[in-house]
């Protein structure tokens, strides 16, 4: 099974407290996901900040508007430094997403590091090459753009650091 790795960096000119508060609420993921994904948080933890062991259920339509249920678990949290979510049920063979936050004089540098694998062996690798890799890039590029709008940061920097 081939495991892919991608990384993105976004600079948000805001305090670490405000950035962490936003990303610590699982319902805000709806706000930073493109409409074409038809993403909806199904879990009832409104007002709850992420914590290790938290399971979050979503409905998402990644391909051809076909809805699927996706379940992730928050596997690690270090307050105002990082958290990790991993898929427990969904379309990927592996999904491990690290969210890192670092305060600087320019605001907060956010690093997203993603490790993922597609099921179906060689066919999955072909599908990844044909569409999934680019779709993931599109989603994270959208997130970088919408984060700038949410935090009203028209001059903030964003960078795709794929390997």
Steps between C-alpha positions, in 0.01 A plus 500: 500500500641838398475774762492856364619806690394860449566817696360852494599811692282803568592818686205654683558848648302429813573394856562137581208509745252597227640261239504207746145579614377489140676174406421338834127503414422205268192678360720767344624238254175557308601865453836414341388216270396574140129485423548231233587255781153547659677465834292479816605425858255246642643480853316678777800650685406864439700731721748224583869549438694211350656250737690172458256218436229724352318334210349728237250379239454679168297462186699584189455454125853479358411346163192544279291643787477153658474550877714293734552504875851579613614451860821646640652477844705775662796286605728765653473859621763731640319823583593784262772288333340218303227245463467187289191348342490150353229332297320214671240442225491650153640495149873476574711201602701744715431863594731666753475881513726707724414865574795698640483859630788733581477859617731752332526877484294484176220296658457123493671260264274204439644183350271226374676169442298221344586133454245297308462177306237390252354147510490277188875457448625601154151617398491727807840645406372570150183667634714708735719612212202577277284691748530450876838672549383809309165501682680500836721786381188694392339449841804624689554792262137597562562474874800729476292756309195486729718516814641827368142630454384382842792667672483797260858461389525602134880525507574184697714235337399147409715229356451145371805294599419164340768238490 
